[in-house]
């Protein structure tokens, strides 16, 4: 989408929230639905709109909001499964990560700075960490240790098996990180993470020092329990990067710079670790210009290097530019990506390894991030604003997820 057509006053969060603000498409679909009345199965674009929750009417099968665009997706979708609202009650849910040993899903509530635990057996929600420093992305590494991106403390941390917390990255080139956003574990054990500036705000994390790019007027102050934390006074937004943490030495090295890939966000590896996918998102706080190109990019992983960075998918659908955020890969190499956009288009889009969109999952709002979980890793968990949706699928997530 050309920069001139992007509404500069709209935040990335409102774009990702998608459906509810898409008046034009909503009006079109409701008029179309009115012609047929209730003859058609209820979907997220029907009038009245589809209902959710335990008291909702029984949905038809196959689910009308699971759209097969290519025969390849028909083998991945399970025709006897409905999209289900599993829980609603967060602030802004992010970073879903499945713990195989504990049989639970970990969730970040970036705005409320809480981590939740969703139990597989009964769907119960409990608090996993009462204060998470505005954590965003999470993943369990190859040894089952939790690795989290913390906006508030601008760092990536790992919870060791003995319960201790190890800081994997909090600075680069002598300067603090911005707000580590999403991360992925390579088969060699290295941690790759993105560091845009979306958490450099009072709402989602830790604002820049007065005069910094994301706090130019100096009116925001970092405070904890009413006290200004002076050790954060020098933190200022730097250039965005994609970083790699070496599994042997712990060295934090830049894989991509802002010039090579603007505003990196979601990141994932192919099942064999030979390809890395990175989303180039919109502008972050205090950033001039239009930000990234909103596309998914792919690069070849050769040892500890990334080579041959190239476009993979443009996230265009029916003439609309979707807003990609988080993504995961299944065992066949298909990329499942959360997408914001107009109602009827937002939800999840699925690309095959060749970059062809093969399927969609329609939801009433955009999806910030997703993962595969359950004992067989065949349950898709989707974070959408304050809600968690699930869908049984006929594939498995590539571990770890």
DAPEDA-V581234 format. One record per run of one state. SS is the DSSP state (2 for helix, 1 for strand, 0 for the rest). FROM is the first residue (numbers start at 1). TO is the last residue. If there is no record, write none. Layout:
# DAPEDA-V581234
ss/from/to
SS/FROM/TO
SS/FROM/TO
This chain:
# DAPEDA-V581234
ss/from/to
0/1/2
2/3/5
0/6/11
2/12/21
0/22/22
2/23/36
0/37/65
1/66/68
0/69/70
2/71/74
0/75/76
1/77/77
0/78/83
1/84/88
0/89/92
1/93/99
0/100/103
1/104/109
0/110/113
1/114/119
0/120/124
1/125/129
0/130/134
1/135/140
0/141/145
1/146/150
0/151/154
1/155/159
0/160/164
1/165/169
0/170/170
1/171/172
0/173/174
1/175/176
0/177/182
1/183/185
0/186/190
1/191/195
0/196/222
1/223/224
0/225/226
1/227/228
0/229/229
2/230/232
0/233/240
1/241/245
0/246/251
1/252/257
0/258/263
1/264/269
0/270/274
1/275/280
0/281/295
1/296/302
0/303/304
1/305/313
0/314/315
1/316/317
0/318/319
1/320/321
0/322/322
1/323/330
0/331/334
1/335/340
0/341/346
1/347/351
0/352/356
1/357/362
0/363/368
1/369/373
0/374/378
1/379/384
0/385/386
1/387/393
0/394/396
1/397/397
0/398/401
